[in-house]
Amino acid sequence: MDEIKKIHCNTCGRTTNHVAKSKHTKMVYFDLEDGFVDESSPLEKSEYTFWICMGCESACLEDKYTCAGMNDGHDQVYMSTFYPEHTFSYREPKSFLYISTELDNLYRDIITSYRHDLEIPTAMAIRTLLEAICIEQGISDDIAWKFHIKIEKLNEIIGMPQSITEGLLALKFMGDSAAHKLISPQMKDLSLAIDLLEALLLHLYEARFDLQSKSTQMHQSYK
């Protein structure tokens, strides 16, 4: 009968039953002076197990490691590392076609931090991305030195409703609290903040370029 174990599944976003499909054990022994090894007392041992989620069929590899001295006085103690790493707040990054590489890298850093439950780094990165968007829209420190003024200028450029400006200001305050007071926001608030940033990126770049592209195609068709 196949071995079954409960493991966190990144795709399902929860602990699910996994079935073991294959195993491999690697042993490292103490070297002896005559060129041989002492197989009676391993120095290190790794048990590799290839697991398949019984729900979504996603795969992961477990490295179950121990070494000489890793025991609790009675039994050998093992430490498991999973590949890919477990992410307990699963969220797929969206694909943006028309944003710069710098903005895309910042956005993906936010998703990575969020997926690893790093509340303070996520909040700080959200603030950084919002300010980078302002700067890319031409709102530099020469135009507006204070960040909340940059957000207000962004509102003027793209004609956002005041409610959206207030939401973006909340992202600033969240990032400030994380950076200067080490206050960790709740994960649900970070998720909402990412939703807002994604909507802003969609409005500023994707929708605008898609509208321009379709307008150009329509104009070319009736020239």
N, CA, C and O of each residue as an XYZ file, in Angstrom:
892
protein
N       0.847     -1.194      0.000
C       0.000      0.000      0.000
C       0.886      1.249      0.000
O       1.871      1.320      0.735
N       0.525      2.234     -0.833
C       1.310      3.473     -0.920
C       1.260      4.235      0.402
O       0.233      4.275      1.080
N       2.414      4.847      0.755
C       2.473      5.673      1.963
C       1.713      6.972      1.730
O       1.879      7.603      0.686
N       0.885      7.379      2.681
C       0.106      8.620      2.602
C       0.457      9.489      3.801
O       0.568      9.002      4.926
N       0.633     10.794      3.542
C       1.021     11.714      4.604
C       0.324     13.050      4.394
O       0.137     13.479      3.255
N      -0.057     13.704      5.470
C      -0.669     15.037      5.377
C       0.440     16.083      5.277
O       1.292     16.185      6.160
N       0.418     16.868      4.177
C       1.436     17.884      3.906
C       0.716     19.129      3.403
O      -0.322     19.035      2.748
N       1.275     20.292      3.714
C       0.707     21.528      3.173
C       0.899     21.556      1.655
O       1.992     21.297      1.152
N      -0.174     21.872      0.939
C      -0.116     21.980     -0.523
C      -0.224     23.440     -0.914
O      -1.210     24.098     -0.581
N       0.787     23.963     -1.623
C       0.765     25.359     -2.039
C      -0.403     25.659     -2.964
O      -1.017     26.721     -2.867
N      -0.711     24.730     -3.859
C      -1.766     24.971     -4.841
C      -3.143     24.948     -4.191
O      -3.973     25.816     -4.461
N      -3.386     23.964     -3.341
C      -4.679     23.885     -2.655
C      -4.795     24.938     -1.549
O      -5.900     25.318     -1.161
N      -3.638     25.410     -1.042
C      -3.645     26.412      0.008
C      -4.004     25.873      1.377
O      -4.435     26.635      2.243
N      -3.837     24.572      1.596
C      -4.165     23.958      2.886
C      -3.438     22.614      2.989
O      -2.811     22.162      2.031
N      -3.531     21.991      4.153
C      -2.945     20.668      4.348
C      -3.835     19.615      3.688
O      -5.042     19.571      3.927
N      -3.232     18.777      2.863
C      -3.984     17.740      2.156
C      -3.234     16.413      2.243
O      -2.062     16.382      2.616
N      -3.901     15.338      1.903
C      -3.257     14.035      1.834
C      -2.357     13.964      0.608
O      -2.768     14.320     -0.497
N      -1.128     13.502      0.811
C      -0.168     13.300     -0.272
C       0.237     11.828     -0.300
O       0.341     11.188      0.747
N       0.462     11.304     -1.482
C       0.900      9.929     -1.626
C       2.348      9.912     -2.107
O       2.718     10.669     -3.005
N       3.168      9.041     -1.504
C       4.582      8.926     -1.868
C       4.711      8.101     -3.140
O       4.210      6.979     -3.213
N       5.392      8.663     -4.154
C       5.560      7.968     -5.423
C       6.945      7.348     -5.575
O       7.108      6.349     -6.276
N       7.939      7.937     -4.922
C       9.286      7.359     -4.980
C      10.113      7.867     -3.807
O       9.828      8.919     -3.234
N      11.153      7.091     -3.458
C      12.028      7.452     -2.343
C      13.478      7.179     -2.709
O      13.781      6.290     -3.505
N      14.359      7.959     -2.112
C      15.800      7.722     -2.291
C      16.500      8.137     -1.000
O      16.190      9.183     -0.429
N      17.429      7.329     -0.550
C      18.178      7.623      0.675
C      19.644      7.853      0.339
O      20.256      7.081     -0.400
N      20.191      8.917      0.889
C      21.609      9.245      0.715
C      22.290      9.190      2.077
O      21.816      9.798      3.036
N      23.401      8.463      2.161
C      24.145      8.313      3.415
C      25.553      8.883      3.258
O      26.195      8.701      2.223
N      26.019      9.565      4.279
C      27.394     10.047      4.338
C      28.021      9.452      5.592
O      27.493      9.610      6.692
N      29.163      8.760      5.421
C      29.776      8.040      6.534
C      31.075      8.715      6.977
O      31.646      9.537      6.260
N      31.524      8.345      8.179
C      32.815      8.808      8.675
C      33.925      8.153      7.864
O      33.885      6.952      7.599
N      34.921      8.955      7.470
C      36.078      8.408      6.758
C      37.057      7.806      7.769
O      37.339      8.396      8.811
N      37.568      6.618      7.435
C      38.582      5.968      8.258
C      39.967      6.223      7.667
O      40.089      6.604      6.503
N      40.989      6.015      8.454
C      42.345      6.337      8.018
C      42.816      5.481      6.850
O      43.665      5.930      6.079
N      42.304      4.278      6.691
C      42.783      3.388      5.637
C      42.042      3.572      4.314
O      42.186      2.761      3.399
N      41.245      4.647      4.215
C      40.521      4.916      2.975
C      39.134      4.334      2.938
O      38.397      4.564      1.979
N      38.754      3.580      3.964
C      37.417      2.996      4.035
C      36.508      3.902      4.866
O      36.953      4.894      5.443
N      35.242      3.542      4.911
C      34.279      4.316      5.699
C      33.677      3.409      6.755
O      33.626      2.189      6.598
N      33.222      4.033      7.836
C      32.593      3.302      8.930
C      31.079      3.309      8.718
O      30.404      4.265      9.098
N      30.546      2.246      8.111
C      29.130      2.181      7.788
C      28.254      1.897      9.012
O      27.027      1.886      8.908
N      28.865      1.675     10.142
C      28.084      1.406     11.352
C      27.550      2.680     11.998
O      26.617      2.619     12.799
N      28.121      3.820     11.666
C      27.684      5.085     12.283
C      27.676      6.195     11.223
O      28.688      6.873     11.045
N      26.563      6.391     10.522
C      26.478      7.423      9.484
C      26.705      8.818     10.060
O      26.257      9.131     11.163
N      27.404      9.642      9.295
C      27.598     11.044      9.677
C      26.358     11.862      9.345
O      25.919     12.692     10.141
N      25.794     11.620      8.155
C      24.594     12.327      7.712
C      23.681     11.358      6.968
O      24.137     10.372      6.388
N      22.386     11.658      6.997
C      21.426     10.844      6.261
C      20.320     11.747      5.738
O      19.762     12.553      6.483
N      20.002     11.609      4.447
C      18.894     12.335      3.827
C      17.958     11.342      3.166
O      18.389     10.509      2.369
N      16.686     11.431      3.495
C      15.668     10.615      2.853
C      14.844     11.523      1.939
O      14.119     12.395      2.418
N      14.955     11.320      0.640
C      14.218     12.129     -0.337
C      12.932     11.395     -0.725
O      12.965     10.230     -1.122
N      11.805     12.091     -0.605
C      10.512     11.486     -0.964
C       9.786     12.402     -1.931
O       9.663     13.602     -1.688
N       9.305     11.834     -3.029
C       8.556     12.564     -4.043
C       7.069     12.366     -3.751
O       6.544     11.261     -3.886
N       6.388     13.463     -3.342
C       4.993     13.397     -2.921
C       4.070     14.001     -3.977
O       4.427     14.976     -4.639
N       2.879     13.415     -4.132
C       1.845     13.934     -5.027
C       0.595     14.237     -4.212
O       0.094     13.377     -3.488
N       0.093     15.469     -4.333
C      -1.142     15.843     -3.644
C      -2.300     15.022     -4.215
O      -2.469     14.942     -5.432
N      -3.088     14.419     -3.340
C      -4.210     13.594     -3.779
C      -5.425     14.434     -4.159
O      -6.444     13.908     -4.606
N      -5.300     15.765     -3.973
C      -6.384     16.649     -4.381
C      -6.164     17.224     -5.765
O      -6.944     16.983     -6.686
N      -5.060     18.010     -5.901
C      -4.806     18.720     -7.165
C      -3.718     18.060     -8.006
O      -3.494     18.471     -9.144
N      -3.042     17.056     -7.476
C      -1.971     16.326     -8.156
C      -0.695     17.145     -8.351
O       0.137     16.796     -9.188
N      -0.531     18.226     -7.592
C       0.740     18.952     -7.602
C       1.796     18.122     -6.874
O       1.470     17.307     -6.011
N       3.061     18.337     -7.229
C       4.144     17.536     -6.663
C       5.053     18.378     -5.779
O       5.172     19.589     -5.967
N       5.694     17.726     -4.812
C       6.724     18.368     -4.007
C       7.742     17.314     -3.593
O       7.455     16.117     -3.576
N       8.932     17.790     -3.261
C      10.012     16.904     -2.830
C      10.343     17.201     -1.380
O      10.563     18.357     -1.018
N      10.380     16.172     -0.547
C      10.747     16.313      0.859
C      12.164     15.804      1.070
O      12.484     14.680      0.685
N      13.017     16.625      1.682
C      14.364     16.230      2.099
C      14.324     16.084      3.622
O      14.357     17.077      4.349
N      14.253     14.853      4.091
C      14.178     14.552      5.521
C      15.596     14.248      6.001
O      16.145     13.189      5.696
N      16.186     15.175      6.750
C      17.627     15.154      7.052
C      17.880     14.901      8.536
O      17.135     15.363      9.400
N      18.945     14.160      8.806
C      19.456     14.015     10.158
C      20.964     13.820     10.099
O      21.519     13.558      9.032
N      21.616     13.946     11.227
C      23.065     13.732     11.270
C      23.459     13.280     12.666
O      22.641     13.278     13.586
N      24.699     12.903     12.811
C      25.190     12.445     14.112
C      24.992     13.550     15.147
O      25.385     14.696     14.927
N      24.397     13.205     16.245
C      24.170     14.185     17.301
C      22.774     14.760     17.319
O      22.371     15.387     18.298
N      22.017     14.551     16.227
C      20.635     15.055     16.194
C      19.711     14.018     16.824
O      19.137     13.181     16.127
N      19.574     14.079     18.127
C      18.664     13.176     18.844
C      18.200     13.860     20.110
O      18.813     14.818     20.581
N      17.104     13.352     20.657
C      16.530     13.938     21.870
C      16.877     13.148     23.124
O      16.229     13.277     24.162
N      17.908     12.332     23.002
C      18.294     11.484     24.115
C      17.791     10.068     23.981
O      18.313      9.147     24.609
N      16.766      9.899     23.152
C      16.194      8.562     22.942
C      16.124      8.230     21.448
O      16.641      7.202     21.012
N      15.490      9.094     20.678
C      15.263      8.838     19.256
C      16.025      9.831     18.390
O      16.336     10.943     18.816
N      16.319      9.403     17.160
C      16.944     10.286     16.189
C      15.941     11.354     15.761
O      14.765     11.059     15.551
N      16.406     12.584     15.633
C      15.550     13.710     15.246
C      15.790     14.047     13.776
O      16.937     14.148     13.342
N      14.713     14.220     13.009
C      14.796     14.557     11.595
C      14.245     15.959     11.346
O      13.327     16.409     12.031
N      14.816     16.637     10.362
C      14.342     17.954      9.953
C      13.961     17.883      8.472
O      14.779     17.496      7.638
N      12.714     18.259      8.144
C      12.231     18.160      6.763
C      12.242     19.524      6.086
O      11.811     20.522      6.662
N      12.741     19.549      4.856
C      12.698     20.723      3.999
C      11.954     20.334      2.726
O      12.209     19.280      2.144
N      11.032     21.197      2.300
C      10.225     20.879      1.128
C      10.591     21.795     -0.041
O      10.880     22.977      0.140
N      10.572     21.224     -1.232
C      10.810     21.966     -2.471
C       9.651     21.714     -3.432
O       9.358     20.555     -3.726
N       8.974     22.763     -3.938
C       9.201     24.170     -3.578
C       8.831     24.443     -2.128
O       8.109     23.668     -1.502
N       9.340     25.564     -1.599
C       9.074     25.921     -0.219
C       7.576     26.049      0.006
O       6.831     26.451     -0.887
N       7.148     25.701      1.210
C       5.739     25.874      1.547
C       5.394     27.364      1.607
O       6.103     28.145      2.240
N       4.322     27.743      0.958
C       3.804     29.106      1.035
C       2.391     29.002      1.605
O       1.519     28.367      1.011
N       2.174     29.627      2.755
C       0.919     29.433      3.469
C      -0.141     30.466      3.093
O      -1.301     30.320      3.478
N       0.230     31.496      2.358
C      -0.743     32.462      1.842
C      -0.584     32.477      0.325
O       0.029     33.380     -0.244
N      -1.148     31.463     -0.310
C      -0.876     31.261     -1.731
C      -1.557     32.334     -2.571
O      -2.736     32.637     -2.388
N      -0.794     32.896     -3.485
C      -1.322     33.912     -4.391
C      -0.444     33.921     -5.628
O       0.771     34.088     -5.531
N      -1.054     33.741     -6.791
C      -0.314     33.768     -8.047
C      -0.116     35.208     -8.502
O      -1.066     35.991     -8.466
N       1.097     35.585     -8.931
C       1.276     36.930     -9.490
C       0.567     37.054    -10.829
O       0.544     36.114    -11.624
N      -0.007     38.220    -11.065
C      -0.655     38.480    -12.350
C       0.404     38.817    -13.391
O       1.490     39.284    -13.048
N       0.095     38.583    -14.642
C       1.014     38.904    -15.739
C       0.626     40.248    -16.340
O      -0.458     40.399    -16.904
N       1.524     41.224    -16.213
C       1.322     42.542    -16.793
C       2.240     42.684    -18.004
O       3.452     42.500    -17.892
N       1.671     43.007    -19.146
C       2.435     43.047    -20.387
C       3.112     44.389    -20.626
O       4.116     44.456    -21.336
N       2.578     45.452    -20.046
C       3.020     46.778    -20.445
C       3.693     47.586    -19.331
O       3.935     48.780    -19.506
N       3.998     46.963    -18.200
C       4.718     47.695    -17.169
C       6.214     47.445    -17.333
O       6.628     46.467    -17.955
N       7.014     48.339    -16.768
C       8.468     48.219    -16.891
C       8.983     47.031    -16.099
O       8.301     46.510    -15.217
N      10.202     46.608    -16.428
C      10.823     45.498    -15.708
C      11.003     45.829    -14.235
O      10.844     44.963    -13.375
N      11.338     47.091    -13.941
C      11.558     47.503    -12.552
C      10.260     47.373    -11.738
O      10.270     46.855    -10.621
N       9.151     47.847    -12.309
C       7.876     47.744    -11.602
C       7.444     46.287    -11.464
O       6.926     45.885    -10.422
N       7.655     45.503    -12.507
C       7.265     44.097    -12.469
C       8.067     43.347    -11.400
O       7.516     42.516    -10.678
N       9.364     43.640    -11.300
C      10.199     42.989    -10.285
C       9.734     43.358     -8.873
O       9.679     42.503     -7.989
N       9.401     44.634     -8.669
C       8.904     45.065     -7.368
C       7.590     44.373     -7.030
O       7.385     43.922     -5.903
N       6.704     44.295     -8.017
C       5.407     43.645     -7.808
C       5.590     42.177     -7.431
O       4.923     41.683     -6.522
N       6.480     41.483     -8.115
C       6.696     40.068     -7.831
C       7.379     39.858     -6.478
O       7.158     38.838     -5.825
N       8.207     40.814     -6.055
C       8.774     40.751     -4.698
C       7.667     40.826     -3.647
O       7.728     40.151     -2.619
N       6.653     41.658     -3.916
C       5.519     41.781     -2.999
C       4.792     40.447     -2.880
O       4.479     40.004     -1.775
N       4.524     39.808     -4.016
C       3.807     38.529     -4.007
C       4.619     37.466     -3.262
O       4.065     36.683     -2.491
N       5.934     37.443     -3.498
C       6.786     36.463     -2.824
C       6.772     36.667     -1.313
O       6.646     35.701     -0.560
N       6.899     37.918     -0.860
C       6.875     38.208      0.577
C       5.529     37.830      1.187
O       5.463     37.276      2.285
N       4.466     38.135      0.464
C       3.123     37.826      0.959
C       2.929     36.318      1.104
O       2.364     35.853      2.093
N       3.396     35.562      0.121
C       3.215     34.115      0.133
C       3.985     33.450      1.270
O       3.660     32.336      1.680
N       5.013     34.142      1.779
C       5.796     33.584      2.890
C       5.413     34.235      4.222
O       6.150     34.144      5.204
N       4.240     34.900      4.240
C       3.709     35.477      5.484
C       4.659     36.497      6.107
O       4.744     36.595      7.331
N       5.372     37.255      5.279
C       6.289     38.286      5.768
C       5.548     39.626      5.730
O       5.637     40.374      4.757
N       4.812     39.912      6.816
C       3.906     41.058      6.806
C       4.624     42.396      6.640
O       4.244     43.205      5.794
N       5.670     42.630      7.453
C       6.351     43.930      7.411
C       7.077     44.142      6.073
O       6.902     45.200      5.468
N       7.890     43.179      5.578
C       8.501     43.377      4.256
C       7.467     43.568      3.140
O       7.701     44.334      2.206
N       6.327     42.876      3.233
C       5.291     43.035      2.208
C       4.742     44.452      2.224
O       4.605     45.076      1.171
N       4.427     44.966      3.406
C       3.888     46.325      3.519
C       4.885     47.362      3.027
O       4.502     48.317      2.353
N       6.158     47.184      3.357
C       7.181     48.131      2.912
C       7.346     48.086      1.401
O       7.524     49.122      0.761
N       7.287     46.873      0.822
C       7.426     46.742     -0.627
C       6.220     47.344     -1.353
O       6.371     47.911     -2.435
N       5.030     47.225     -0.767
C       3.825     47.837     -1.354
C       3.990     49.351     -1.428
O       3.674     49.966     -2.446
N       4.487     49.948     -0.344
C       4.721     51.397     -0.339
C       5.756     51.776     -1.390
O       5.595     52.774     -2.093
N       6.821     50.979     -1.499
C       7.880     51.256     -2.474
C       7.348     51.203     -3.899
O       7.684     52.057     -4.720
N       6.522     50.205     -4.198
C       5.966     50.095     -5.552
C       5.060     51.272     -5.865
O       5.097     51.796     -6.978
N       4.252     51.695     -4.912
C       3.363     52.831     -5.152
C       4.155     54.100     -5.445
O       3.795     54.862     -6.342
N       5.229     54.329     -4.695
C       6.053     55.507     -4.956
C       6.768     55.386     -6.295
O       6.929     56.381     -7.002
N       7.203     54.162     -6.655
C       7.853     53.954     -7.950
C       6.884     54.246     -9.100
O       7.292     54.772    -10.135
N       5.610     53.907     -8.924
C       4.604     54.216     -9.948
C       4.476     55.724    -10.110
O       4.408     56.234    -11.228
N       4.443     56.437     -8.977
C       4.355     57.904     -9.043
C       5.539     58.486     -9.803
O       5.366     59.343    -10.670
N       6.734     58.023     -9.480
C       7.941     58.537    -10.139
C       7.925     58.215    -11.620
O       8.308     59.052    -12.438
N       7.481     56.995    -11.985
C       7.432     56.620    -13.398
C       6.408     57.437    -14.165
O       6.513     57.592    -15.381
N       5.420     57.958    -13.454
C       4.415     58.822    -14.077
C       4.877     60.283    -14.134
O       4.104     61.176    -14.479
N       6.151     60.509    -13.789
C       6.725     61.847    -13.894
C       6.623     62.673    -12.636
O       6.940     63.862    -12.656
N       6.185     62.072    -11.527
C       6.023     62.816    -10.277
C       7.257     62.562     -9.419
O       7.235     61.714     -8.527
N       8.316     63.286     -9.686
C       9.589     63.109     -8.982
C       9.623     63.957     -7.714
O       8.672     64.680     -7.414
N      10.735     63.862     -6.967
C      10.894     64.669     -5.753
C      10.930     66.154     -6.079
O      10.563     66.977     -5.240
N      11.364     66.509     -7.278
C      11.396     67.921     -7.667
C       9.990     68.493     -7.763
O       9.780     69.682     -7.522
N       9.027     67.646     -8.116
C       7.639     68.099     -8.253
C       6.900     67.998     -6.927
O       6.154     68.903     -6.551
N       7.110     66.903     -6.227
C       6.438     66.696     -4.940
C       7.383     65.912     -4.039
O       7.624     64.726     -4.260
N       7.917     66.585     -3.018
C       8.895     65.924     -2.154
C       8.212     64.936     -1.210
O       8.739     63.850     -0.970
N       7.057     65.296     -0.676
C       6.356     64.422      0.254
C       5.512     63.408     -0.514
O       4.926     63.712     -1.553
N       5.471     62.195      0.030
C       4.834     61.089     -0.693
C       3.325     61.307     -0.854
O       2.763     60.989     -1.902
N       2.669     61.847      0.177
C       1.220     62.023      0.059
C       0.879     63.054     -1.018
O      -0.197     62.998     -1.615
N       1.795     63.996     -1.266
C       1.581     64.961     -2.364
C       1.726     64.247     -3.707
O       0.987     64.533     -4.649
N       2.692     63.307     -3.793
C       2.853     62.522     -5.023
C       1.557     61.793     -5.369
O       1.144     61.761     -6.528
N       0.924     61.213     -4.361
C      -0.323     60.478     -4.600
C      -1.414     61.425     -5.088
O      -2.182     61.083     -5.987
N      -1.480     62.604     -4.501
C      -2.474     63.589     -4.944
C      -2.197     64.035     -6.377
O      -3.126     64.231     -7.160
N      -0.916     64.194     -6.719
C      -0.549     64.546     -8.100
C      -0.917     63.420     -9.061
O      -1.361     63.674    -10.181
N      -0.732     62.176     -8.622
C      -1.115     61.031     -9.445
C      -2.612     61.069     -9.735
O      -3.051     60.744    -10.838
N      -3.378     61.467     -8.741
C      -4.823     61.608     -8.917
C      -5.135     62.634     -9.995
O      -6.035     62.432    -10.810
N      -4.390     63.738     -9.999
C      -4.621     64.785    -10.993
C      -4.283     64.311    -12.399
O      -4.968     64.661    -13.360
N      -3.217     63.506    -12.518
C      -2.764     63.062    -13.836
C      -3.755     62.095    -14.471
O      -4.077     62.219    -15.653
N      -4.242     61.131    -13.691
C      -5.078     60.093    -14.291
C      -6.558     60.260    -13.961
O      -7.387     59.463    -14.399
N      -6.894     61.302    -13.183
C      -8.295     61.582    -12.916
C      -8.993     60.530    -12.087
O     -10.101     60.111    -12.422
N      -8.360     60.093    -11.003
C      -8.974     59.086    -10.144
C     -10.009     59.732     -9.230
O      -9.859     60.895     -8.854
N     -11.048     59.000     -8.872
C     -11.978     59.495     -7.848
C     -11.257     59.679     -6.518
O     -10.246     59.021     -6.269
N     -11.761     60.561     -5.663
C     -11.141     60.842     -4.381
C     -11.072     59.600     -3.503
O     -10.142     59.461     -2.709
N     -12.041     58.692     -3.632
C     -12.060     57.475     -2.812
C     -10.843     56.600     -3.102
O     -10.310     55.950     -2.203
N     -10.398     56.586     -4.387
C      -9.217     55.797     -4.736
C      -7.967     56.447     -4.169
O      -7.065     55.760     -3.689
N      -7.916     57.781     -4.225
C      -6.782     58.492     -3.632
C      -6.666     58.171     -2.149
O      -5.563     57.956     -1.649
N      -7.785     58.136     -1.445
C      -7.771     57.829     -0.019
C      -7.292     56.391      0.223
O      -6.595     56.120      1.200
N      -7.672     55.474     -0.675
C      -7.205     54.101     -0.554
C      -5.705     54.004     -0.744
O      -5.036     53.266     -0.021
N      -5.158     54.749     -1.720
C      -3.713     54.740     -1.958
C      -2.960     55.387     -0.797
O      -1.858     54.957     -0.457
N      -3.545     56.409     -0.191
C      -2.925     57.020      0.989
C      -2.862     56.020      2.145
O      -1.924     56.043      2.941
N      -3.864     55.144      2.233
C      -3.854     54.120      3.273
C      -2.683     53.162      3.067
O      -2.110     52.668      4.038
N      -2.319     52.892      1.795
C      -1.149     52.050      1.520
C       0.115     52.716      2.037
O       0.997     52.051      2.581
N       0.203     54.029      1.866
C       1.360     54.776      2.374
C       1.456     54.631      3.890
O       2.524     54.333      4.425
N       0.334     54.844      4.580
C       0.357     54.770      6.042
C       0.691     53.355      6.513
O       1.386     53.182      7.515
N       0.198     52.339      5.792
C       0.516     50.957      6.145
C       2.019     50.717      6.035
O       2.619     50.107      6.920
N       2.629     51.196      4.944
C       4.061     51.034      4.747
C       4.881     51.809      5.749
O       5.915     51.332      6.215
N       4.421     53.019      6.089
C       5.126     53.836      7.079
C       5.121     53.154      8.447
O       6.140     53.122      9.137
N       3.969     52.612      8.831
C       3.860     51.953     10.130
C       4.766     50.733     10.203
O       5.360     50.453     11.245
N       4.869     50.008      9.092
C       5.723     48.822      9.064
C       7.198     49.212      9.136
O       7.975     48.583      9.855
N       7.587     50.255      8.387
C       8.990     50.637      8.295
C       9.490     51.349      9.549
O      10.606     51.098     10.003
N       8.666     52.236     10.110
C       9.142     53.091     11.201
C       8.710     52.626     12.588
O       9.359     52.952     13.582
N       7.607     51.859     12.663
C       7.106     51.432     13.970
C       7.094     49.908     14.112
O       6.722     49.379     15.160
N       7.505     49.205     13.044
C       7.529     47.732     13.038
C       6.161     47.145     13.385
O       6.062     46.136     14.083
N       5.110     47.794     12.885
C       3.746     47.309     13.092
C       3.384     46.389     11.932
O       3.432     46.797     10.772
N       3.022     45.152     12.247
C       2.681     44.171     11.216
C       1.202     44.289     10.857
O       0.347     44.126     11.727
N       0.886     44.569      9.600
C      -0.524     44.585      9.204
C      -1.076     43.170      9.131
O      -0.318     42.206      9.030
N      -2.387     43.047      9.182
C      -3.014     41.741      9.053
C      -2.930     41.273      7.604
O      -2.907     42.081      6.676
N      -2.884     39.959      7.428
C      -2.751     39.395      6.089
C      -3.935     39.764      5.200
O      -3.761     39.963      3.998
N      -5.140     39.860      5.774
C      -6.307     40.228      4.965
C      -6.188     41.655      4.456
O      -6.650     41.965      3.357
N      -5.563     42.536      5.258
C      -5.360     43.917      4.812
C      -4.286     43.974      3.724
O      -4.403     44.749      2.774
N      -3.250     43.162      3.860
C      -2.224     43.101      2.823
C      -2.803     42.561      1.521
O      -2.462     43.047      0.443
N      -3.674     41.564      1.614
C      -4.307     41.012      0.414
C      -5.134     42.078     -0.286
O      -5.094     42.191     -1.511
N      -5.885     42.863      0.486
C      -6.687     43.945     -0.090
C      -5.788     45.011     -0.709
O      -6.111     45.566     -1.759
N      -4.659     45.297     -0.058
C      -3.714     46.290     -0.586
C      -3.137     45.830     -1.921
O      -2.980     46.634     -2.841
N      -2.820     44.539     -2.031
C      -2.303     44.002     -3.292
C      -3.376     44.071     -4.369
O      -3.084     44.389     -5.521
N      -4.625     43.771     -3.995
C      -5.736     43.895     -4.953
C      -5.806     45.313     -5.509
O      -5.985     45.508     -6.711
N      -5.664     46.305     -4.624
C      -5.737     47.708     -5.036
C      -4.581     48.064     -5.963
O      -4.777     48.742     -6.971
N      -3.367     47.603     -5.619
C      -2.209     47.876     -6.477
C      -2.372     47.235     -7.850
O      -2.052     47.848     -8.868
N      -2.871     45.997     -7.877
C      -3.076     45.315     -9.159
C      -4.096     46.056    -10.011
O      -3.931     46.166    -11.226
N      -5.156     46.568     -9.372
C      -6.157     47.344    -10.104
C      -5.551     48.639    -10.647
O      -5.876     49.070    -11.753
N      -4.658     49.259     -9.848
C      -3.998     50.487    -10.298
C      -3.088     50.212    -11.492
O      -3.102     50.965    -12.466
N      -2.301     49.144    -11.425
C      -1.434     48.775    -12.543
C      -2.246     48.459    -13.792
O      -1.862     48.826    -14.902
N      -3.363     47.781    -13.604
C      -4.240     47.453    -14.735
C      -4.781     48.722    -15.379
O      -4.808     48.842    -16.604
N      -5.210     49.663    -14.555
C      -5.778     50.917    -15.067
C      -4.724     51.787    -15.736
O      -4.956     52.344    -16.809
N      -3.559     51.900    -15.094
C      -2.522     52.813    -15.597
C      -1.823     52.315    -16.848
O      -1.469     53.103    -17.725
N      -1.624     50.993    -16.930
C      -0.786     50.459    -17.999
C      -1.542     49.531    -18.943
O      -1.604     49.782    -20.147
N      -2.109     48.472    -18.406
C      -2.714     47.453    -19.275
C      -3.916     47.999    -20.046
O      -3.973     47.882    -21.270
N      -4.875     48.594    -19.333
C      -6.092     49.079    -19.991
C      -5.776     50.211    -20.956
O      -6.350     50.286    -22.042
N      -4.857     51.095    -20.559
C      -4.514     52.220    -21.422
C      -3.855     51.753    -22.718
O      -4.213     52.219    -23.800
N      -2.895     50.836    -22.611
C      -2.215     50.354    -23.809
C      -3.139     49.507    -24.667
O      -3.041     49.522    -25.894
N      -4.037     48.769    -24.025
C      -4.994     47.973    -24.789
C      -5.943     48.887    -25.555
O      -6.285     48.609    -26.705
N      -6.370     49.981    -24.918
C      -7.242     50.952    -25.586
C      -6.513     51.615    -26.745
O      -7.086     51.784    -27.821
N      -5.250     51.996    -26.536
C      -4.479     52.618    -27.613
C      -4.278     51.663    -28.777
O      -4.390     52.057    -29.938
N      -3.978     50.394    -28.462
C      -3.750     49.400    -29.504
C      -4.997     49.185    -30.351
O      -4.929     49.170    -31.580
N      -6.135     49.018    -29.685
C      -7.379     48.786    -30.423
C      -7.803     50.018    -31.209
O      -8.361     49.899    -32.300
N      -7.539     51.204    -30.659
C      -7.854     52.439    -31.380
C      -7.011     52.553    -32.643
O      -7.513     52.940    -33.699
N      -5.712     52.212    -32.531
C      -4.826     52.254    -33.692
C      -5.266     51.250    -34.743
O      -5.280     51.565    -35.933
N      -5.627     50.041    -34.316
C      -6.101     49.038    -35.272
C      -7.361     49.492    -35.986
O      -7.515     49.269    -37.186
N      -8.268     50.134    -35.244
C      -9.506     50.613    -35.849
C      -9.229     51.723    -36.839
O      -9.833     51.778    -37.911
N      -8.308     52.613    -36.477
C      -7.954     53.713    -37.375
C      -7.305     53.188    -38.653
O      -7.598     53.667    -39.749
N      -6.417     52.196    -38.506
C      -5.765     51.613    -39.691
C      -6.745     50.924    -40.604
O      -6.553     50.911    -41.820
N      -7.788     50.352    -40.047
C      -8.770     49.618    -40.858
C      -9.614     50.547    -41.724
O     -10.119     50.134    -42.768
N      -9.772     51.805    -41.294
C     -10.657     52.715    -42.008
C      -9.922     53.928    -42.580
O     -10.511     54.989    -42.789
N      -8.615     53.745    -42.830
C      -7.844     54.837    -43.453
C      -8.182     54.930    -44.942
O      -7.641     55.783    -45.646
